[in-house]
Amino acid sequence: MIYEYHCRKCQEVFSVQMSLAEHDRGDLICPRCQSRDVDQRMTGFFAQTPRKAA
Ligand SMILES: [Zn+2]
């Protein structure tokens, strides 16, 4: 899985490839400023689910 993050401190946007277990730990820092103040961004995975035509 590839997750995309946005650093609130330096505004860096970066992608990180990691397992679901690693993601669940939430142990992530910005590669640019080493801050932990990062937000996960929507990567589009959820939007790609096909809808059923009721
Ligand atoms: Zn940063």
mmCIF file of the protein (N, C-alpha, C, O) and its ligand, coordinates in Angstrom:
data_MODEL
# 
_entry.id   MODEL 
# 
loop_
_entity.id 
_entity.type 
_entity.pdbx_number_of_molecules 
1 polymer     1 
2 non-polymer 1 
# 
_entity_poly.entity_id                      1 
_entity_poly.type                           'polypeptide(L)' 
_entity_poly.nstd_linkage                   no 
_entity_poly.nstd_monomer                   no 
_entity_poly.pdbx_seq_one_letter_code       MIYEYHCRKCQEVFSVQMSLAEHDRGDLICPRCQSRDVDQRMTGFFAQTPRKAA 
_entity_poly.pdbx_seq_one_letter_code_can   MIYEYHCRKCQEVFSVQMSLAEHDRGDLICPRCQSRDVDQRMTGFFAQTPRKAA 
_entity_poly.pdbx_strand_id                 A 
# 
loop_
_entity_poly_seq.entity_id 
_entity_poly_seq.num 
_entity_poly_seq.mon_id 
_entity_poly_seq.hetero 
1 1  MET n 
1 2  ILE n 
1 3  TYR n 
1 4  GLU n 
1 5  TYR n 
1 6  HIS n 
1 7  CYS n 
1 8  ARG n 
1 9  LYS n 
1 10 CYS n 
1 11 GLN n 
1 12 GLU n 
1 13 VAL n 
1 14 PHE n 
1 15 SER n 
1 16 VAL n 
1 17 GLN n 
1 18 MET n 
1 19 SER n 
1 20 LEU n 
1 21 ALA n 
1 22 GLU n 
1 23 HIS n 
1 24 ASP n 
1 25 ARG n 
1 26 GLY n 
1 27 ASP n 
1 28 LEU n 
1 29 ILE n 
1 30 CYS n 
1 31 PRO n 
1 32 ARG n 
1 33 CYS n 
1 34 GLN n 
1 35 SER n 
1 36 ARG n 
1 37 ASP n 
1 38 VAL n 
1 39 ASP n 
1 40 GLN n 
1 41 ARG n 
1 42 MET n 
1 43 THR n 
1 44 GLY n 
1 45 PHE n 
1 46 PHE n 
1 47 ALA n 
1 48 GLN n 
1 49 THR n 
1 50 PRO n 
1 51 ARG n 
1 52 LYS n 
1 53 ALA n 
1 54 ALA n 
# 
loop_
_struct_asym.id 
_struct_asym.entity_id 
A 1 
B 2 
# 
loop_
_chem_comp.id 
_chem_comp.type 
_chem_comp.mon_nstd_flag 
ALA 'L-peptide linking' y 
ARG 'L-peptide linking' y 
ASP 'L-peptide linking' y 
CYS 'L-peptide linking' y 
GLN 'L-peptide linking' y 
GLU 'L-peptide linking' y 
GLY 'peptide linking'   y 
HIS 'L-peptide linking' y 
ILE 'L-peptide linking' y 
LEU 'L-peptide linking' y 
LYS 'L-peptide linking' y 
MET 'L-peptide linking' y 
PHE 'L-peptide linking' y 
PRO 'L-peptide linking' y 
SER 'L-peptide linking' y 
THR 'L-peptide linking' y 
TYR 'L-peptide linking' y 
VAL 'L-peptide linking' y 
ZN  non-polymer         . 
# 
_pdbx_entity_nonpoly.entity_id   2 
_pdbx_entity_nonpoly.name        ? 
_pdbx_entity_nonpoly.comp_id     ZN 
# 
_pdbx_nonpoly_scheme.asym_id         B 
_pdbx_nonpoly_scheme.entity_id       2 
_pdbx_nonpoly_scheme.mon_id          ZN 
_pdbx_nonpoly_scheme.ndb_seq_num     1 
_pdbx_nonpoly_scheme.pdb_seq_num     101 
_pdbx_nonpoly_scheme.auth_seq_num    101 
_pdbx_nonpoly_scheme.pdb_mon_id      ZN 
_pdbx_nonpoly_scheme.auth_mon_id     ZN 
_pdbx_nonpoly_scheme.pdb_strand_id   A 
_pdbx_nonpoly_scheme.pdb_ins_code    . 
# 
loop_
_atom_site.group_PDB 
_atom_site.id 
_atom_site.type_symbol 
_atom_site.label_atom_id 
_atom_site.label_alt_id 
_atom_site.label_comp_id 
_atom_site.label_asym_id 
_atom_site.label_entity_id 
_atom_site.label_seq_id 
_atom_site.pdbx_PDB_ins_code 
_atom_site.Cartn_x 
_atom_site.Cartn_y 
_atom_site.Cartn_z 
_atom_site.occupancy 
_atom_site.B_iso_or_equiv 
_atom_site.pdbx_formal_charge 
_atom_site.auth_seq_id 
_atom_site.auth_comp_id 
_atom_site.auth_asym_id 
_atom_site.auth_atom_id 
_atom_site.pdbx_PDB_model_num 
ATOM   1   N  N  . MET A 1 1  ? 0.833   -1.202 0.000   1.00 0.00 ? 1   MET A N  1 
ATOM   2   C  CA . MET A 1 1  ? 0.000   0.000  0.000   1.00 0.00 ? 1   MET A CA 1 
ATOM   3   C  C  . MET A 1 1  ? 0.866   1.250  0.000   1.00 0.00 ? 1   MET A C  1 
ATOM   4   O  O  . MET A 1 1  ? 1.893   1.315  0.676   1.00 0.00 ? 1   MET A O  1 
ATOM   5   N  N  . ILE A 1 2  ? 0.439   2.224  -0.759  1.00 0.00 ? 2   ILE A N  1 
ATOM   6   C  CA . ILE A 1 2  ? 1.130   3.508  -0.754  1.00 0.00 ? 2   ILE A CA 1 
ATOM   7   C  C  . ILE A 1 2  ? 0.208   4.554  -0.139  1.00 0.00 ? 2   ILE A C  1 
ATOM   8   O  O  . ILE A 1 2  ? -0.932  4.737  -0.565  1.00 0.00 ? 2   ILE A O  1 
ATOM   9   N  N  . TYR A 1 3  ? 0.730   5.226  0.864   1.00 0.00 ? 3   TYR A N  1 
ATOM   10  C  CA . TYR A 1 3  ? -0.035  6.252  1.553   1.00 0.00 ? 3   TYR A CA 1 
ATOM   11  C  C  . TYR A 1 3  ? 0.574   7.619  1.238   1.00 0.00 ? 3   TYR A C  1 
ATOM   12  O  O  . TYR A 1 3  ? 1.787   7.770  1.094   1.00 0.00 ? 3   TYR A O  1 
ATOM   13  N  N  . GLU A 1 4  ? -0.305  8.589  1.140   1.00 0.00 ? 4   GLU A N  1 
ATOM   14  C  CA . GLU A 1 4  ? 0.181   9.932  0.847   1.00 0.00 ? 4   GLU A CA 1 
ATOM   15  C  C  . GLU A 1 4  ? -0.063  10.819 2.061   1.00 0.00 ? 4   GLU A C  1 
ATOM   16  O  O  . GLU A 1 4  ? -1.130  10.795 2.674   1.00 0.00 ? 4   GLU A O  1 
ATOM   17  N  N  . TYR A 1 5  ? 0.960   11.599 2.387   1.00 0.00 ? 5   TYR A N  1 
ATOM   18  C  CA . TYR A 1 5  ? 0.877   12.441 3.574   1.00 0.00 ? 5   TYR A CA 1 
ATOM   19  C  C  . TYR A 1 5  ? 1.229   13.886 3.249   1.00 0.00 ? 5   TYR A C  1 
ATOM   20  O  O  . TYR A 1 5  ? 1.922   14.190 2.278   1.00 0.00 ? 5   TYR A O  1 
ATOM   21  N  N  . HIS A 1 6  ? 0.722   14.751 4.101   1.00 0.00 ? 6   HIS A N  1 
ATOM   22  C  CA . HIS A 1 6  ? 1.021   16.182 3.997   1.00 0.00 ? 6   HIS A CA 1 
ATOM   23  C  C  . HIS A 1 6  ? 1.542   16.653 5.341   1.00 0.00 ? 6   HIS A C  1 
ATOM   24  O  O  . HIS A 1 6  ? 0.904   16.446 6.373   1.00 0.00 ? 6   HIS A O  1 
ATOM   25  N  N  . CYS A 1 7  ? 2.698   17.285 5.322   1.00 0.00 ? 7   CYS A N  1 
ATOM   26  C  CA . CYS A 1 7  ? 3.271   17.806 6.556   1.00 0.00 ? 7   CYS A CA 1 
ATOM   27  C  C  . CYS A 1 7  ? 2.700   19.188 6.838   1.00 0.00 ? 7   CYS A C  1 
ATOM   28  O  O  . CYS A 1 7  ? 2.752   20.083 5.994   1.00 0.00 ? 7   CYS A O  1 
ATOM   29  N  N  . ARG A 1 8  ? 2.160   19.345 8.031   1.00 0.00 ? 8   ARG A N  1 
ATOM   30  C  CA . ARG A 1 8  ? 1.563   20.637 8.386   1.00 0.00 ? 8   ARG A CA 1 
ATOM   31  C  C  . ARG A 1 8  ? 2.611   21.670 8.764   1.00 0.00 ? 8   ARG A C  1 
ATOM   32  O  O  . ARG A 1 8  ? 2.323   22.863 8.850   1.00 0.00 ? 8   ARG A O  1 
ATOM   33  N  N  . LYS A 1 9  ? 3.811   21.203 8.985   1.00 0.00 ? 9   LYS A N  1 
ATOM   34  C  CA . LYS A 1 9  ? 4.862   22.107 9.432   1.00 0.00 ? 9   LYS A CA 1 
ATOM   35  C  C  . LYS A 1 9  ? 5.589   22.765 8.257   1.00 0.00 ? 9   LYS A C  1 
ATOM   36  O  O  . LYS A 1 9  ? 5.791   23.979 8.239   1.00 0.00 ? 9   LYS A O  1 
ATOM   37  N  N  . CYS A 1 10 ? 5.981   21.935 7.268   1.00 0.00 ? 10  CYS A N  1 
ATOM   38  C  CA . CYS A 1 10 ? 6.736   22.484 6.144   1.00 0.00 ? 10  CYS A CA 1 
ATOM   39  C  C  . CYS A 1 10 ? 5.971   22.380 4.825   1.00 0.00 ? 10  CYS A C  1 
ATOM   40  O  O  . CYS A 1 10 ? 6.487   22.748 3.770   1.00 0.00 ? 10  CYS A O  1 
ATOM   41  N  N  . GLN A 1 11 ? 4.731   21.874 4.894   1.00 0.00 ? 11  GLN A N  1 
ATOM   42  C  CA . GLN A 1 11 ? 3.852   21.765 3.719   1.00 0.00 ? 11  GLN A CA 1 
ATOM   43  C  C  . GLN A 1 11 ? 4.347   20.756 2.689   1.00 0.00 ? 11  GLN A C  1 
ATOM   44  O  O  . GLN A 1 11 ? 3.887   20.755 1.547   1.00 0.00 ? 11  GLN A O  1 
ATOM   45  N  N  . GLU A 1 12 ? 5.268   19.914 3.083   1.00 0.00 ? 12  GLU A N  1 
ATOM   46  C  CA . GLU A 1 12 ? 5.745   18.880 2.167   1.00 0.00 ? 12  GLU A CA 1 
ATOM   47  C  C  . GLU A 1 12 ? 4.661   17.831 1.958   1.00 0.00 ? 12  GLU A C  1 
ATOM   48  O  O  . GLU A 1 12 ? 3.968   17.443 2.898   1.00 0.00 ? 12  GLU A O  1 
ATOM   49  N  N  . VAL A 1 13 ? 4.521   17.375 0.714   1.00 0.00 ? 13  VAL A N  1 
ATOM   50  C  CA . VAL A 1 13 ? 3.634   16.255 0.421   1.00 0.00 ? 13  VAL A CA 1 
ATOM   51  C  C  . VAL A 1 13 ? 4.507   15.087 -0.014  1.00 0.00 ? 13  VAL A C  1 
ATOM   52  O  O  . VAL A 1 13 ? 5.347   15.222 -0.903  1.00 0.00 ? 13  VAL A O  1 
ATOM   53  N  N  . PHE A 1 14 ? 4.298   13.947 0.620   1.00 0.00 ? 14  PHE A N  1 
ATOM   54  C  CA . PHE A 1 14 ? 5.156   12.809 0.313   1.00 0.00 ? 14  PHE A CA 1 
ATOM   55  C  C  . PHE A 1 14 ? 4.377   11.513 0.369   1.00 0.00 ? 14  PHE A C  1 
ATOM   56  O  O  . PHE A 1 14 ? 3.364   11.412 1.061   1.00 0.00 ? 14  PHE A O  1 
ATOM   57  N  N  . SER A 1 15 ? 4.857   10.525 -0.365  1.00 0.00 ? 15  SER A N  1 
ATOM   58  C  CA . SER A 1 15 ? 4.219   9.224  -0.389  1.00 0.00 ? 15  SER A CA 1 
ATOM   59  C  C  . SER A 1 15 ? 5.102   8.211  0.325   1.00 0.00 ? 15  SER A C  1 
ATOM   60  O  O  . SER A 1 15 ? 6.327   8.240  0.205   1.00 0.00 ? 15  SER A O  1 
ATOM   61  N  N  . VAL A 1 16 ? 4.467   7.325  1.063   1.00 0.00 ? 16  VAL A N  1 
ATOM   62  C  CA . VAL A 1 16 ? 5.199   6.304  1.795   1.00 0.00 ? 16  VAL A CA 1 
ATOM   63  C  C  . VAL A 1 16 ? 4.578   4.944  1.495   1.00 0.00 ? 16  VAL A C  1 
ATOM   64  O  O  . VAL A 1 16 ? 3.366   4.756  1.600   1.00 0.00 ? 16  VAL A O  1 
ATOM   65  N  N  . GLN A 1 17 ? 5.439   4.004  1.121   1.00 0.00 ? 17  GLN A N  1 
ATOM   66  C  CA . GLN A 1 17 ? 4.943   2.655  0.915   1.00 0.00 ? 17  GLN A CA 1 
ATOM   67  C  C  . GLN A 1 17 ? 5.203   1.842  2.165   1.00 0.00 ? 17  GLN A C  1 
ATOM   68  O  O  . GLN A 1 17 ? 6.339   1.737  2.626   1.00 0.00 ? 17  GLN A O  1 
ATOM   69  N  N  . MET A 1 18 ? 4.139   1.265  2.714   1.00 0.00 ? 18  MET A N  1 
ATOM   70  C  CA . MET A 1 18 ? 4.300   0.472  3.928   1.00 0.00 ? 18  MET A CA 1 
ATOM   71  C  C  . MET A 1 18 ? 3.143   -0.489 4.067   1.00 0.00 ? 18  MET A C  1 
ATOM   72  O  O  . MET A 1 18 ? 2.124   -0.370 3.386   1.00 0.00 ? 18  MET A O  1 
ATOM   73  N  N  . SER A 1 19 ? 3.317   -1.442 4.962   1.00 0.00 ? 19  SER A N  1 
ATOM   74  C  CA . SER A 1 19 ? 2.269   -2.421 5.194   1.00 0.00 ? 19  SER A CA 1 
ATOM   75  C  C  . SER A 1 19 ? 1.164   -1.823 6.050   1.00 0.00 ? 19  SER A C  1 
ATOM   76  O  O  . SER A 1 19 ? 1.321   -0.763 6.655   1.00 0.00 ? 19  SER A O  1 
ATOM   77  N  N  . LEU A 1 20 ? 0.040   -2.532 6.083   1.00 0.00 ? 20  LEU A N  1 
ATOM   78  C  CA . LEU A 1 20 ? -1.077  -2.054 6.888   1.00 0.00 ? 20  LEU A CA 1 
ATOM   79  C  C  . LEU A 1 20 ? -0.712  -2.017 8.365   1.00 0.00 ? 20  LEU A C  1 
ATOM   80  O  O  . LEU A 1 20 ? -1.147  -1.126 9.095   1.00 0.00 ? 20  LEU A O  1 
ATOM   81  N  N  . ALA A 1 21 ? 0.085   -2.983 8.806   1.00 0.00 ? 21  ALA A N  1 
ATOM   82  C  CA . ALA A 1 21 ? 0.502   -3.028 10.204  1.00 0.00 ? 21  ALA A CA 1 
ATOM   83  C  C  . ALA A 1 21 ? 1.354   -1.812 10.563  1.00 0.00 ? 21  ALA A C  1 
ATOM   84  O  O  . ALA A 1 21 ? 1.204   -1.224 11.635  1.00 0.00 ? 21  ALA A O  1 
ATOM   85  N  N  . GLU A 1 22 ? 2.239   -1.454 9.657   1.00 0.00 ? 22  GLU A N  1 
ATOM   86  C  CA . GLU A 1 22 ? 3.071   -0.272 9.897   1.00 0.00 ? 22  GLU A CA 1 
ATOM   87  C  C  . GLU A 1 22 ? 2.220   0.990  9.920   1.00 0.00 ? 22  GLU A C  1 
ATOM   88  O  O  . GLU A 1 22 ? 2.441   1.897  10.724  1.00 0.00 ? 22  GLU A O  1 
ATOM   89  N  N  . HIS A 1 23 ? 1.249   1.027  9.025   1.00 0.00 ? 23  HIS A N  1 
ATOM   90  C  CA . HIS A 1 23 ? 0.350   2.183  8.957   1.00 0.00 ? 23  HIS A CA 1 
ATOM   91  C  C  . HIS A 1 23 ? -0.441  2.318  10.252  1.00 0.00 ? 23  HIS A C  1 
ATOM   92  O  O  . HIS A 1 23 ? -0.636  3.424  10.757  1.00 0.00 ? 23  HIS A O  1 
ATOM   93  N  N  . ASP A 1 24 ? -0.894  1.185  10.787  1.00 0.00 ? 24  ASP A N  1 
ATOM   94  C  CA . ASP A 1 24 ? -1.695  1.196  12.017  1.00 0.00 ? 24  ASP A CA 1 
ATOM   95  C  C  . ASP A 1 24 ? -0.908  1.732  13.206  1.00 0.00 ? 24  ASP A C  1 
ATOM   96  O  O  . ASP A 1 24 ? -1.479  2.308  14.133  1.00 0.00 ? 24  ASP A O  1 
ATOM   97  N  N  . ARG A 1 25 ? 0.397   1.539  13.172  1.00 0.00 ? 25  ARG A N  1 
ATOM   98  C  CA . ARG A 1 25 ? 1.219   2.044  14.269  1.00 0.00 ? 25  ARG A CA 1 
ATOM   99  C  C  . ARG A 1 25 ? 1.294   3.562  14.250  1.00 0.00 ? 25  ARG A C  1 
ATOM   100 O  O  . ARG A 1 25 ? 1.541   4.196  15.276  1.00 0.00 ? 25  ARG A O  1 
ATOM   101 N  N  . GLY A 1 26 ? 1.079   4.140  13.071  1.00 0.00 ? 26  GLY A N  1 
ATOM   102 C  CA . GLY A 1 26 ? 1.065   5.591  12.948  1.00 0.00 ? 26  GLY A CA 1 
ATOM   103 C  C  . GLY A 1 26 ? 2.407   6.217  13.260  1.00 0.00 ? 26  GLY A C  1 
ATOM   104 O  O  . GLY A 1 26 ? 2.492   7.384  13.641  1.00 0.00 ? 26  GLY A O  1 
ATOM   105 N  N  . ASP A 1 27 ? 3.445   5.434  13.095  1.00 0.00 ? 27  ASP A N  1 
ATOM   106 C  CA . ASP A 1 27 ? 4.779   5.892  13.448  1.00 0.00 ? 27  ASP A CA 1 
ATOM   107 C  C  . ASP A 1 27 ? 5.448   6.508  12.217  1.00 0.00 ? 27  ASP A C  1 
ATOM   108 O  O  . ASP A 1 27 ? 6.206   5.843  11.510  1.00 0.00 ? 27  ASP A O  1 
ATOM   109 N  N  . LEU A 1 28 ? 5.161   7.772  11.975  1.00 0.00 ? 28  LEU A N  1 
ATOM   110 C  CA . LEU A 1 28 ? 5.599   8.379  10.724  1.00 0.00 ? 28  LEU A CA 1 
ATOM   111 C  C  . LEU A 1 28 ? 6.126   9.785  10.957  1.00 0.00 ? 28  LEU A C  1 
ATOM   112 O  O  . LEU A 1 28 ? 5.568   10.554 11.740  1.00 0.00 ? 28  LEU A O  1 
ATOM   113 N  N  . ILE A 1 29 ? 7.194   10.101 10.273  1.00 0.00 ? 29  ILE A N  1 
ATOM   114 C  CA . ILE A 1 29 ? 7.727   11.458 10.354  1.00 0.00 ? 29  ILE A CA 1 
ATOM   115 C  C  . ILE A 1 29 ? 7.938   12.020 8.956   1.00 0.00 ? 29  ILE A C  1 
ATOM   116 O  O  . ILE A 1 29 ? 8.115   11.275 7.992   1.00 0.00 ? 29  ILE A O  1 
ATOM   117 N  N  . CYS A 1 30 ? 7.915   13.322 8.862   1.00 0.00 ? 30  CYS A N  1 
ATOM   118 C  CA . CYS A 1 30 ? 8.163   14.002 7.597   1.00 0.00 ? 30  CYS A CA 1 
ATOM   119 C  C  . CYS A 1 30 ? 9.630   13.807 7.192   1.00 0.00 ? 30  CYS A C  1 
ATOM   120 O  O  . CYS A 1 30 ? 10.536  14.045 7.992   1.00 0.00 ? 30  CYS A O  1 
ATOM   121 N  N  . PRO A 1 31 ? 9.858   13.373 5.946   1.00 0.00 ? 31  PRO A N  1 
ATOM   122 C  CA . PRO A 1 31 ? 11.245  13.142 5.504   1.00 0.00 ? 31  PRO A CA 1 
ATOM   123 C  C  . PRO A 1 31 ? 12.031  14.442 5.333   1.00 0.00 ? 31  PRO A C  1 
ATOM   124 O  O  . PRO A 1 31 ? 13.256  14.418 5.209   1.00 0.00 ? 31  PRO A O  1 
ATOM   125 N  N  . ARG A 1 32 ? 11.343  15.545 5.326   1.00 0.00 ? 32  ARG A N  1 
ATOM   126 C  CA . ARG A 1 32 ? 12.006  16.828 5.072   1.00 0.00 ? 32  ARG A CA 1 
ATOM   127 C  C  . ARG A 1 32 ? 12.404  17.539 6.355   1.00 0.00 ? 32  ARG A C  1 
ATOM   128 O  O  . ARG A 1 32 ? 13.532  18.013 6.489   1.00 0.00 ? 32  ARG A O  1 
ATOM   129 N  N  . CYS A 1 33 ? 11.452  17.613 7.314   1.00 0.00 ? 33  CYS A N  1 
ATOM   130 C  CA . CYS A 1 33 ? 11.747  18.378 8.526   1.00 0.00 ? 33  CYS A CA 1 
ATOM   131 C  C  . CYS A 1 33 ? 11.675  17.507 9.787   1.00 0.00 ? 33  CYS A C  1 
ATOM   132 O  O  . CYS A 1 33 ? 11.853  17.999 10.901  1.00 0.00 ? 33  CYS A O  1 
ATOM   133 N  N  . GLN A 1 34 ? 11.412  16.213 9.595   1.00 0.00 ? 34  GLN A N  1 
ATOM   134 C  CA . GLN A 1 34 ? 11.385  15.251 10.711  1.00 0.00 ? 34  GLN A CA 1 
ATOM   135 C  C  . GLN A 1 34 ? 10.251  15.498 11.692  1.00 0.00 ? 34  GLN A C  1 
ATOM   136 O  O  . GLN A 1 34 ? 10.272  14.986 12.811  1.00 0.00 ? 34  GLN A O  1 
ATOM   137 N  N  . SER A 1 35 ? 9.268   16.277 11.281  1.00 0.00 ? 35  SER A N  1 
ATOM   138 C  CA . SER A 1 35 ? 8.135   16.538 12.156  1.00 0.00 ? 35  SER A CA 1 
ATOM   139 C  C  . SER A 1 35 ? 7.162   15.365 12.153  1.00 0.00 ? 35  SER A C  1 
ATOM   140 O  O  . SER A 1 35 ? 7.043   14.652 11.156  1.00 0.00 ? 35  SER A O  1 
ATOM   141 N  N  . ARG A 1 36 ? 6.474   15.169 13.258  1.00 0.00 ? 36  ARG A N  1 
ATOM   142 C  CA . ARG A 1 36 ? 5.430   14.149 13.313  1.00 0.00 ? 36  ARG A CA 1 
ATOM   143 C  C  . ARG A 1 36 ? 4.048   14.744 13.058  1.00 0.00 ? 36  ARG A C  1 
ATOM   144 O  O  . ARG A 1 36 ? 3.037   14.045 13.125  1.00 0.00 ? 36  ARG A O  1 
ATOM   145 N  N  . ASP A 1 37 ? 4.019   16.020 12.770  1.00 0.00 ? 37  ASP A N  1 
ATOM   146 C  CA . ASP A 1 37 ? 2.744   16.704 12.568  1.00 0.00 ? 37  ASP A CA 1 
ATOM   147 C  C  . ASP A 1 37 ? 2.299   16.558 11.113  1.00 0.00 ? 37  ASP A C  1 
ATOM   148 O  O  . ASP A 1 37 ? 2.305   17.524 10.350  1.00 0.00 ? 37  ASP A O  1 
ATOM   149 N  N  . VAL A 1 38 ? 1.915   15.340 10.744  1.00 0.00 ? 38  VAL A N  1 
ATOM   150 C  CA . VAL A 1 38 ? 1.546   15.049 9.367   1.00 0.00 ? 38  VAL A CA 1 
ATOM   151 C  C  . VAL A 1 38 ? 0.098   14.571 9.280   1.00 0.00 ? 38  VAL A C  1 
ATOM   152 O  O  . VAL A 1 38 ? -0.416  13.919 10.189  1.00 0.00 ? 38  VAL A O  1 
ATOM   153 N  N  . ASP A 1 39 ? -0.535  14.907 8.176   1.00 0.00 ? 39  ASP A N  1 
ATOM   154 C  CA . ASP A 1 39 ? -1.896  14.464 7.886   1.00 0.00 ? 39  ASP A CA 1 
ATOM   155 C  C  . ASP A 1 39 ? -1.871  13.448 6.755   1.00 0.00 ? 39  ASP A C  1 
ATOM   156 O  O  . ASP A 1 39 ? -1.109  13.585 5.798   1.00 0.00 ? 39  ASP A O  1 
ATOM   157 N  N  . GLN A 1 40 ? -2.707  12.438 6.875   1.00 0.00 ? 40  GLN A N  1 
ATOM   158 C  CA . GLN A 1 40 ? -2.834  11.533 5.748   1.00 0.00 ? 40  GLN A CA 1 
ATOM   159 C  C  . GLN A 1 40 ? -3.801  12.131 4.730   1.00 0.00 ? 40  GLN A C  1 
ATOM   160 O  O  . GLN A 1 40 ? -4.842  12.685 5.081   1.00 0.00 ? 40  GLN A O  1 
ATOM   161 N  N  . ARG A 1 41 ? -3.432  12.004 3.488   1.00 0.00 ? 41  ARG A N  1 
ATOM   162 C  CA . ARG A 1 41 ? -4.292  12.516 2.431   1.00 0.00 ? 41  ARG A CA 1 
ATOM   163 C  C  . ARG A 1 41 ? -5.024  11.362 1.750   1.00 0.00 ? 41  ARG A C  1 
ATOM   164 O  O  . ARG A 1 41 ? -4.591  10.210 1.780   1.00 0.00 ? 41  ARG A O  1 
ATOM   165 N  N  . MET A 1 42 ? -6.137  11.716 1.142   1.00 0.00 ? 42  MET A N  1 
ATOM   166 C  CA . MET A 1 42 ? -6.866  10.714 0.392   1.00 0.00 ? 42  MET A CA 1 
ATOM   167 C  C  . MET A 1 42 ? -6.105  10.398 -0.896  1.00 0.00 ? 42  MET A C  1 
ATOM   168 O  O  . MET A 1 42 ? -5.713  11.298 -1.639  1.00 0.00 ? 42  MET A O  1 
ATOM   169 N  N  . THR A 1 43 ? -5.908  9.117  -1.143  1.00 0.00 ? 43  THR A N  1 
ATOM   170 C  CA . THR A 1 43 ? -5.126  8.725  -2.306  1.00 0.00 ? 43  THR A CA 1 
ATOM   171 C  C  . THR A 1 43 ? -6.003  8.263  -3.463  1.00 0.00 ? 43  THR A C  1 
ATOM   172 O  O  . THR A 1 43 ? -5.497  7.974  -4.547  1.00 0.00 ? 43  THR A O  1 
ATOM   173 N  N  . GLY A 1 44 ? -7.292  8.192  -3.243  1.00 0.00 ? 44  GLY A N  1 
ATOM   174 C  CA . GLY A 1 44 ? -8.184  7.805  -4.321  1.00 0.00 ? 44  GLY A CA 1 
ATOM   175 C  C  . GLY A 1 44 ? -8.616  6.353  -4.274  1.00 0.00 ? 44  GLY A C  1 
ATOM   176 O  O  . GLY A 1 44 ? -9.447  5.925  -5.074  1.00 0.00 ? 44  GLY A O  1 
ATOM   177 N  N  . PHE A 1 45 ? -8.059  5.590  -3.340  1.00 0.00 ? 45  PHE A N  1 
ATOM   178 C  CA . PHE A 1 45 ? -8.437  4.184  -3.238  1.00 0.00 ? 45  PHE A CA 1 
ATOM   179 C  C  . PHE A 1 45 ? -9.930  4.014  -2.981  1.00 0.00 ? 45  PHE A C  1 
ATOM   180 O  O  . PHE A 1 45 ? -10.578 3.133  -3.547  1.00 0.00 ? 45  PHE A O  1 
ATOM   181 N  N  . PHE A 1 46 ? -10.446 4.851  -2.139  1.00 0.00 ? 46  PHE A N  1 
ATOM   182 C  CA . PHE A 1 46 ? -11.834 4.702  -1.726  1.00 0.00 ? 46  PHE A CA 1 
ATOM   183 C  C  . PHE A 1 46 ? -12.800 5.122  -2.832  1.00 0.00 ? 46  PHE A C  1 
ATOM   184 O  O  . PHE A 1 46 ? -13.925 4.630  -2.918  1.00 0.00 ? 46  PHE A O  1 
ATOM   185 N  N  . ALA A 1 47 ? -12.335 6.040  -3.672  1.00 0.00 ? 47  ALA A N  1 
ATOM   186 C  CA . ALA A 1 47 ? -13.203 6.564  -4.725  1.00 0.00 ? 47  ALA A CA 1 
ATOM   187 C  C  . ALA A 1 47 ? -13.297 5.605  -5.906  1.00 0.00 ? 47  ALA A C  1 
ATOM   188 O  O  . ALA A 1 47 ? -14.154 5.759  -6.776  1.00 0.00 ? 47  ALA A O  1 
ATOM   189 N  N  . GLN A 1 48 ? -12.405 4.611  -5.929  1.00 0.00 ? 48  GLN A N  1 
ATOM   190 C  CA . GLN A 1 48 ? -12.363 3.733  -7.088  1.00 0.00 ? 48  GLN A CA 1 
ATOM   191 C  C  . GLN A 1 48 ? -13.299 2.539  -6.976  1.00 0.00 ? 48  GLN A C  1 
ATOM   192 O  O  . GLN A 1 48 ? -13.380 1.720  -7.892  1.00 0.00 ? 48  GLN A O  1 
ATOM   193 N  N  . THR A 1 49 ? -13.997 2.441  -5.865  1.00 0.00 ? 49  THR A N  1 
ATOM   194 C  CA . THR A 1 49 ? -14.934 1.327  -5.706  1.00 0.00 ? 49  THR A CA 1 
ATOM   195 C  C  . THR A 1 49 ? -16.117 1.510  -6.667  1.00 0.00 ? 49  THR A C  1 
ATOM   196 O  O  . THR A 1 49 ? -16.813 2.524  -6.620  1.00 0.00 ? 49  THR A O  1 
ATOM   197 N  N  . PRO A 1 50 ? -16.327 0.538  -7.518  1.00 0.00 ? 50  PRO A N  1 
ATOM   198 C  CA . PRO A 1 50 ? -17.441 0.669  -8.465  1.00 0.00 ? 50  PRO A CA 1 
ATOM   199 C  C  . PRO A 1 50 ? -18.789 0.638  -7.747  1.00 0.00 ? 50  PRO A C  1 
ATOM   200 O  O  . PRO A 1 50 ? -18.992 -0.125 -6.803  1.00 0.00 ? 50  PRO A O  1 
ATOM   201 N  N  . ARG A 1 51 ? -19.673 1.460  -8.202  1.00 0.00 ? 51  ARG A N  1 
ATOM   202 C  CA . ARG A 1 51 ? -20.994 1.500  -7.588  1.00 0.00 ? 51  ARG A CA 1 
ATOM   203 C  C  . ARG A 1 51 ? -21.933 0.509  -8.255  1.00 0.00 ? 51  ARG A C  1 
ATOM   204 O  O  . ARG A 1 51 ? -21.896 0.288  -9.465  1.00 0.00 ? 51  ARG A O  1 
ATOM   205 N  N  . LYS A 1 52 ? -22.758 -0.067 -7.433  1.00 0.00 ? 52  LYS A N  1 
ATOM   206 C  CA . LYS A 1 52 ? -23.769 -0.964 -8.009  1.00 0.00 ? 52  LYS A CA 1 
ATOM   207 C  C  . LYS A 1 52 ? -24.953 -0.134 -8.501  1.00 0.00 ? 52  LYS A C  1 
ATOM   208 O  O  . LYS A 1 52 ? -25.378 0.821  -7.851  1.00 0.00 ? 52  LYS A O  1 
ATOM   209 N  N  . ALA A 1 53 ? -25.456 -0.508 -9.626  1.00 0.00 ? 53  ALA A N  1 
ATOM   210 C  CA . ALA A 1 53 ? -26.609 0.220  -10.182 1.00 0.00 ? 53  ALA A CA 1 
ATOM   211 C  C  . ALA A 1 53 ? -27.885 -0.317 -9.555  1.00 0.00 ? 53  ALA A C  1 
ATOM   212 O  O  . ALA A 1 53 ? -28.743 -0.884 -10.231 1.00 0.00 ? 53  ALA A O  1 
ATOM   213 N  N  . ALA A 1 54 ? -27.989 -0.126 -8.255  1.00 0.00 ? 54  ALA A N  1 
ATOM   214 C  CA . ALA A 1 54 ? -29.152 -0.515 -7.450  1.00 0.00 ? 54  ALA A CA 1 
ATOM   215 C  C  . ALA A 1 54 ? -30.151 -1.396 -8.195  1.00 0.00 ? 54  ALA A C  1 
ATOM   216 O  O  . ALA A 1 54 ? -31.171 -1.789 -7.629  1.00 0.00 ? 54  ALA A O  1 
HETATM 217 ZN ZN . ZN  B 2 .  ? 7.789   18.599 7.187   1.00 0.00 2 101 ZN  A ZN 1 
# 
